[in-house]
């Protein structure tokens, strides 16, 4: 069996433990170890990151086209038809790509990443069709409803095709729609029900975290538990981090008038949430939750450093305090680890 270095080390420990406990003989241990073979290179990781960079680059290319007014005018002049005709045309193109995706996936089920290229283009052209539809109904200034319908369409197609990529498109579209709709409803004060953007998305992240376990109850949606879960975590923690910087203020001028230490309790909430994520992640062996907790503890500390201590506190003293605090945390964790061992 071919395994990577980390997996071989884990299997070695298990075999050594079984030999010590008398569950297997020394000869059997050697025989099992000889059946293990180290992988020369992790081609799966290379394939994953290559396709990921390809998708990100293509998204940037598409966004760059729509951000360039001169290029848009050139495209508009080349395709001299109404917005409704353009919208229908791009919608039909997306259908063609989704059809190709169905045909292609039936033939190459062993391709884990490249098999989704047609669904990716289908999703892109569907988004373009939705954008043009907003012009048809004069909703280009308030496109939230159109984007929400696009998000629902992504979710429906993803549930039938069982593709995480389309589900992620649906989540991204839903987040954009949520921001656009709430902004439109509260644009007179730049708040919605007394909440600015960071506060609204922090609450949304909590709701998504509460809803994500419910996906397990549906056999059709069980493939989407993981992307929904980590998306909810990112939305919650990133929004809460923005709250520690901007608070729940609705204008830039008001925010400039306050001192950053007035927002200390948002920082405390983020710190407590990060520690809770680490503890729950360790208890449940959830590496995603644990890594996010660790990342946002450091991000929170560095942000507070630049806000409070950049001019007043010497850099060596600041990082010395952090080193001592994490040394104590490490000692406590080491004691718990020793007891468990």
Secondary structure, 3 states (H helix, E strand, C coil): CEECHHHHHHHHHHHHHHHHCCCCCHHHHHHHHHCCEECCCCHHHHHHHHHHHHHHHHHHHHHHHHHCHHHHHHHHHHCCCCHHHHHHHHHHHHHHHHHHHHHHHHHCCCCCCHHHHHHHHHHHHHHHHHHHHHHHCCCCCCCHHHHHHHHHHHHHHHHHHCCHHHHHHHHHHHHHHHHHHHHHHCCCCCCECCECHHHHHHHHHHHHHHHHHHHHHCCCCHHHHHHHHHHHHHHHHHHHHHHHHHCCCCCHHHHHHCCHHHHHHHHHHHHHHHHHHHHHHHHCCCHHHHHHHHHHHHHHHHHHHHHHHCCCCCHHHHHHHHHHHHHHHHHHHHHHHHHHC
